[in-house]
């Protein structure tokens, strides 16, 4: 951490009684008032970051920082923010920045996390160098968790948000169904997000970050409370059926350049930062008066500020020994050391196995056969063979004029077969018939396979994640389909841009992690996002139960530079909020 100008010392609480008693606090304020003291109050309504310039002749400020309370929900209270008071040594003309960072967002019917209040030496809100220059941070309280019946009624109380006070924020309460509350922030890390229960349709809470609180899952069924902002923010609560966990509190901080310090919860005070100018310009030292006669020992008075050293008086009588003071509280823990250097990059993993080749497209229809040419002329009859020996009865001759029927003779033995006559000449070949029309082209086998998926509950009309863009399966989700896109895009819901030669989509295969029943349907459509053209689609119904496919190919080619999206449209409860996995070739 860099060394910044100024030092910090704990001071009496503004507007409260100090450890030395209410009389001392009154005396201090009376002295500050007579030395042209001024009081400046900063609130979040003045902006996220505000500026204070130390007046001329001032070298000491008494500051108070109050963190924001977490938002209540369903009869449950949000956590209290932290209250910090400190004595800050400064130089005239020095600029201090007062920042109010908001807490994390909350799920349905749950409370948002409280914001933090801090004083720093560099501007920049969430920039690393600005965060390192923070002198005082009052963490916010965690947001309350939602409960069953909300928003129509709040008959059941949800869990309370975590309270902020010291270096470690309190964790948020768990829901009645076991949904986990968010963890509190510390001086080293943000609070962890609360775990969800009840299935994939309920989401976990987000973890807190440096200065920021974790956000609850924003789907309608999620009820996790938001994490509070702080030195490190608290985590948001997880979700589950009917209930959500509450958000954790942010951690509070006083710079290690102090002479000690204590922390407390704000007990309902508004979120603010108050700066009190304790000193006016230093006056000239007055002349030393004569030493008066020794008076009687009076009752111990309130200890005043140390004045200039006067001349040594004569030694007084030894007083009675005072009661031993109580041991002071332990000072705050020092800041974490610098983060170590990043280790060397590991060796690249082995290439994945090449995917199986898709099925060949169907063969096109054969063209119509050409017309048959005319038959060639009949060849001459061959010469008659030699007459065979006459059998008992010869072969029946050619039929002559019908005579009267005679008595039927016995059948004679068959005569020997005569020699075959010479083959007649082949007739001329008929003209070739016209060629038949060309059949439709078979599909182009895709050179690549795309996979779109979501392992969260998919709403009707949402588009799925392109798994090649997002890393592990835990980040595969869905969202509103992007607007028409061309050129560069950072969306994880798109495939593209397509190569300049374009592409043909085929082999659509879709699977749902449930069974479609009754008249319910779920339609999966592969769409050219740039032109809004549906390329291929298929529908899961009660017959196909949990999958559908369309071999294609699409009749419309995807132009080079276009993007592709996959959209799911459902009708009925049996296919609503399910997980999907879809693939196709292109």
N, C-alpha and C positions, 0 to 999 in steps of 0.2 A: 504493500500500500504506500502511496506517495505521502510525503509529509506536507500537510497543509497548515496555513497560518492560523494561529489562535490556539487556545487550550480550553478545556472544559472542566468545570468543577461543579459538584452538586450544591444546590442552594436551597433555602427554605421554600416551601410550596407557595406559589402565588395565591393570595387570598385565603391561606390556611395557617394554622399554628405551627411554627417550626419546632424542632427538637428542644430548643431552649425556652419555648413558651410563647404565648400570644403577645406578651409585652415586648419581646425582642422584635417580632415581626412588625408590630406597630411602630417601633422606634426606627426600624430600617426604612419603612415606607415614609415616615415623616422626614427623615434625613434626605431620602431621594427626592421628595417633593420640594424641600427647601433648596435643593441643588438643581432645580429646573428639570426634574425627572419627567418622562413622558411614557405613555402606555399605548402600544399599537397592537390591534387585534386583527389577525388574518383568518378568513373562513373560506371553505371551498367555493362559495358563490363568487369569489373574486378571481377564479381561474385555477387551473391545475398547477401553474407555477407563478409565484409572485416574488417581488424583489424588495429588500430592505437595505438602505444605505446607512451605515453607522454615522451619527452626527459628529460634528467637530467637538473636540474636547472630551469625548466619551471613550472609555477603554474597558467597560464592564457592562454586560447585559444579563438580566435575570429572565430566563425564557421558560415558558410552559407549553407543552405539546400534548394534545388530546387526540387519540385515534377514534375513528368513527365506529359506532355500534353496528352489529350485524342486523339485517332486516328481520323482523318477526314473521311468523307464518302459522296459521291454524292453531291459535292458542299457545304456541311455543315462542319463547323470546329469543331474539338474536343475542350473540355474545357481546360483552362489554369491551370497548376499546381501552387501550392503555393510557395512563396519565403519567407524564414525565416532567420534572422540574429540574433545571440545571442553571449553573452560573457560568457564563461564557466570557472569557477574556478576548477583547477585540481591539482594533485600531481604527481611529477616525478615518472615514471615507471607505472602509472595507464594505464590500457588497456580499450580503447573504441572500440565499434563495430559499423560499418557503414552498414546498411541494405537497400537493394533496393527490395521492394516487388512488384510483377507484378499486374496490374489491371485485371478486369474480362474480360472473353472472350465475343465476340459479335456474334450476329446472322448474317444471310446472307446479304452481302453488307453493313454491319454496322461497326462502328469503335470500337476497343477495348478500355477499360478504361485505363487511365494513371496510372503508378506506383507511389508508395510513396518512399520518401527518409528519413531515420531517423538515429539518433545517440543514442546508448543505452549502458548500463553498463554490461549487461549479454548477452552471445550468445544464439542461439537457434531459431532464426527466429520467428516461430509462437507459441513457447512454452509460457504458461501463465506467468511464472516468468520473462522470457526475455522481453515480451511485457510490463510488469509493470515497467521495468527499463528504458523505453524510455525517453530521455531527450528532444529531439527535433523531431517533425514529420512534414514533408512537404507533404500534401496530393496531389494526382494526380487529373487531370481533367477528366470529363466523356467523353466516346466515343460518336461520332455522330450517329444519327439514320439513317437507310436506307430509300430509297424512291422508288417510282414506276419507272419501266423501268430498274432498275439495274439487272444484270450487263451489259446488252446490251447498255444502255444509262442512263444518269443521267439528263434528261431534267428537272426534278422537284427537288428542293432542300429539303433535309431532315432537321430535327431539330438539333440544336447545343447542344453539351455536356455541362454539368454544370461546372462552374469555381470554383477552390479552392482558398481560401485565409485565412479565419479565422477558428474559432472553429466549424462552421457549413458550410458544403459544399453546393454549389448551386445545385438545382434539375435540371435534364436534361429536354430539351424541349419536348413538346408533338408532335406526328405525326399529319399530316393534316387530318387523318381519326379518330382522337380521341384516338389513342394508347397512353398510359400515359408514360411520362418520369420517370426514376428512381429517388428516393429521395436522397438528400445529406446526408452524414454521419454527426453525431454529436459527442460530447464527451461522450455520454451515450449509443448510439446504432448506428447500421448500417442503411443506407438509405433503405426504403422499395422498393421492386421491382415494376415496373410500371405495371398497369393492361392492359390486352389484350382486343381487340374488334373483332367482326366479326365471332364468333363461336368457337367450341372446337378445330379446327385445328390450331388455333393461340394461342401461349403460353405466359404467363406472364413472366416478368423479375425476376431474382433471387435477393434476398435481400443481402445487404452488411453485412459483419461480422467484428469482431475485427481484424483490420489490412488488411482485404481482401475486394475486390470489388465484387459485385454480377455479375453473368454471364447471358448473354442473352440466350434465347432458341435457340438451334443449328439446328433445323429442317430447310429444304430448304425454306419454306414459311415465316420463322420468320426473322424480320429485326431489332430487338431491340439492341441498343448500350450497350456496357459493362460498368459496374460501376467501378469507380476508387478506388485504394487502399488508405488508410489513417490511422489515429488513429482509426477511424471506417470507413469502406469502404462505397462508394455510391452504391445505387441499380441500377440494369440494367433496360433498357427500355422494355416496353411491346410491343407486336406485333399486327398486324391487316392487312387487305387486302391492299397491296401495300406499306404501310408505317410502321415504327417502332418508338417508343419513344427513346430519347437519354438517355445515362447513367448519373447518378448523380455523383457529385464530392465527394472525400474523405475529412474528417475533418482534420484540422491541429492542432498542439499542441506544447506548450512550457511548460516545467515542472513548477509547482507552486513554486518551489524553485528559483524564479527570483525576480528581482527588477522592473518588468514592461516589456511590450513587445508590438510590433505591428506586423501585418501580411500584406502580399501583394500578388497579383498574379504575376506569373513569367514573363509575357509580352514577351513570346517567348524564354526565356533562356533555355539552354539544361539541362536535368536532371543530377544533380551532388550534391556532398557534398564537400565543401572546408574548410580546417582547416588551420588557420594562427597562427603560434607560435609568440606571441607578445613580449615575454620577453627572454632575455638571463640571465646568472647568475648575481646576484646582486653584484655590486662593493662596495668597502669601502667608507664610508662617508668622503668627503674632509673636510679640516679645514674651519672654519667660517672666512670669510673675514671681514675687518673693515667696519664699517658703513660709507657710503659716504654721501656727502651733498644732501639735498633734491632737487630733480629736479622738473621741471615743470610737471604738470599733463598732461600726453599724452592721445591719443585716446585709448579707451578700446581695449586691445589685446585679442587674443584667449586664453581661459583658458587652462593652461597646467596642467600636472599631479601634484599632491600635493607632495612637497619635505619635507625634515626634517624641523622641527620647528626651526627657528632661534631666536636670542635674540630679545626681545621686543624693537622696535624703539620708537622714540618720536611720540606723537599723531599728526596726520596730520589734515589738515582742512577738515571740513565736506563737502563731495561732494553732488552734486545735486541728488535728489531721482531718481532712475531708473524707467523705465516704467514697470508696473506689467506684469509678464509673463503670457502666456495663461495657462489655466488649462490642466494638463496632461490627456492623454487618460485613460479610465477605464482599470484596470488590467484584465487579463484573468480569466474566471470563474474557481473555484477550482475543483479538481477531484471529481468524484462521490464517495459516501460512499461505504463501503464494502457491498456485496450482503448478504441479510438476509439468515438465515438457512432455509433449505428446510422443508416445512410443512410435517406433518404425512401423510402416505399413506391412501387414502380413502378406505371404505369398498368395498369388492369385489362385483360386480354386480351380479344380479340373472342369473342363467344359461339360455341360449337361448332355445327356443322350439325345440324339436326333429323333424328332417325333416321327411316328409312322406315316407312310405315304397315304394320302387320301384315296378313296375308291375312284376307278376310271368312270368317266361320264358315259351315259347311255349312247349306243350307236345310232346315228341318224337313219331316217327312213330311206329304203331303196327307191330309186327313180322308177317310173312306169316303163314296162317292157315295150320295145319298138314293135311296129306292125310286121307280121310274117310275110316274107316275100312269096311270089307265085311259085307253084311247083314246077320242076323241070319236066320236059317231054319224056313220055314213057319209052324205054328202050325196046328194040325189036325182040320178038319172041325167039328163044333159042330153038335149034333144030330138034325135031322129035327124036327121042331115043329109039334104039332097036326094039323091035317087037319081042316081047317076052314069050316064053313057051306057053302054049295054051293050057290052062289048068282045066280042072273039071268044069269049071264055069268061069268065063272071062270076066274081066272088070266091066262093069256096066258102061256101055257106050253112051255116046251123046243121045239125048232124048230126041227121038223122031216124032213123027205124028203119032198121036196116041191111037194104038190099035186095040183091038179087043184084048182084054186081059187073059193071058195064058196061065197055065199052071206054073206055079213058082218052082223053079229048079233049085237044086241044092247049091249052096254057095261054093264056088270053086276056090282053090288056093290062090292066094294073092300072087300076082306076077311080080317078076323082079322090077325094081324101080329103075326107070330110065335115067340116063345121064342128064345132069343139070345143064341147061343151055347156057351159052355165054352171057355174062352180065351186060345189060344194056348200058349205054353211055350215060354218065351223070348229067342231069339237067343243069342249066346255068343257075348261079346263086341269085336269089331275089335281092332287091335293093334293101340297104340297111334302114331300119325304122328310125324316127327322130329320137334324140336322147331324152330321157326323162328329166324332170326338174330336180335340182340339187336338194337333198334332205337338209333339215336344220343342223347347224354345227353342234357337235358334242361339247360338254362343258370343259373349260380350261382348268386342269388340275392346279389348285392353289399351291404356290411355292412356299407359303407361310401360313401358320395357324395363329389366330388371335383368341385370347381368353378374357372374358369379362365376368366379374363375380362380386357378390356382397355377402359377408358373413354376419350382417346385421339384418333386422327386419326391414324389408323393402316395401315402401308405400307405392300405391298405384300411381303411375305417371312418372316415377323416378327413373334415372339412368344409372347404370352400374359402373363400377371402377374397372379401368383397363389395368389388369394385373401386371402388365409389363412396365407400367409407369410407376406404380406403387410397389413397395418392397415386400415385406412379409404378409402372410394372410391376415394377421391381426389388424392391418390397416385397410383391408378391402371393405368398402362400404358403398354408399350410394348417395345421390343428391339430385337436386332439380336439374333437368337436362339443360346443357349450355345453349346460349343463343347461337345463331348461325355464325360459324367461325371460318376465317381464312387467314393465311399468314401464320405468325407465331402464336402459340397458345400454351399456357401452363396448366390447363385443366387435366386432372387425372381421370376424367370421364370420357376422353376422346382417344381414338386411334388415328395416327397420321402425323404429318400430312402424307398422302399417297405418293408413290414414285411418279415421275413424269409420264410413264407409259400407262398409267391408270391401273385398274384392277377389276376382276370379276369375283363376286362373293358366291360361295357354294358351301354345302355340307354343314348347315346350321344344326346344332344339337344343344338342347336346353334341359336342365335338370333342376327341380325344386325340392327342398328338404321337407316335404309334406305330401299329403294325398288330397287331391282335388275331388270333391264329392258333389252330388246333386247337380244343379244347373250352374254351379260356379265355373268360371273360366279364368285362365291366365294366359295372356298373349305376349310373346317375346318378339320384338321387331328390331332388325338391323337396319339402321337409317343413315343415309348420306347427310350428315349434319349441315354441310355447306349448302346443299340444294334442297333439303327437307324431303328427299325421295326415299320411300321405303324400299329396300333392296331385297330382303328376305324376311319371312315371319313364320311362326308356327304357334299353335295353341294347345295348352294342357287342359284337359277336361276330365269328367268322371270316367271316361273310357280309357284314356292314356294314363290317368292317375297322377304321375309325378314326373313326366318327361314328354318332350315332343321334338320332332326333327323335320327338316326340309332340305332335300339333297340339292335343290336348285338346278343349274345356276341362275342367278338373277338375270333378267332381261336387260337391265340397265347397267352400264359400266360406270365405275367410280372414276371421276376425272382426276388427273394428276394434281396434287396440291390440296384435294378435298380431305375432310375429316369424317370418321365413322363413329357413331354412338350406338348403344344398345339400350332400348327402352322397354320397361315391363308395365303392362296394364292389366289390373286384376278386377274381377267382379265376384263378390261373395266372400264370406268369412274364412272358408277353408283354405284359401290361397293368399289371404292378406298377411302382410308383415312376416314373410318367409325369407329364407336364405336362397340364393340362386347361384348357379355356375353355368356359363354359356360359352360355346366355342364355335368357330367357323373358319373356313379357309378363304384366302384372298390372294 
